[in-house]
Amino acid sequence: MNAAILIADPVVTAACSAAAALALMLSVAPKLRDLDRFHAAFDAYRLLPSAWTRAAALAFVAAEACAALLLVVLPLQALSALAGLGVVGLVTAAVCANLARGRRDIRCGCGSTADSMPLSGGLVLRNGALLAVLATAAVSAASGSPRALAPLDYAAATFCAVALLLIWQVATQLLVNAGRARA
């Protein structure tokens, strides 16, 4: 089996879409629970005038929630993965901009316990891995597999999605622990 056939398989699309949807949902939920905390983290990035950051933070949370919802509702569509790519790419660009300015002392604002994570190259790598998962979902969906998902495919996609999510969660926890150790 060559790589093009493997990438076009709907199990790959479903697994990558589900893993990314779960990662985005785990990021959105804490932001919705404490919008003020997320706004403070968003404002600390200093990428927009302070007068605009509350509206921009709310718009970002809405965009992130929409991307997660698209990945759930339309998991086999390239548009869903592209929405996720846009949101995660924007966040990663913001982190990179602050790292380039030497601002490693601010918190990521990722949500949950990850809020205690300072900006670092490791965060960029973790986000890069999520971008790779989303890009794989987009390419896989755009390839247009001629076959439909079979019952066993759903189990395989679920297993792969959970494995990818656990890897993402472990990477997040390692970054949180590293940030605590430096502090």
Buried (B, 14 or more C-beta within 10 A) or exposed (E): EEEEEEBBBBBBBBBBBBBBBBBBBBBBEBBEEEBEBBBBBBBBBBBBEEEEBBEBBBEBBEBBBBBBBBBBEBBBBBEBBBBBBBBBBEBBEBBBBBBEEEBBEBBBBBBBEBBBBBBBEBBBEBBEBBBEBBBBBBBBBBBEBEEEBEEEBEEBBBEBBBEBBEBBBEBBEEBBEBBEEEE
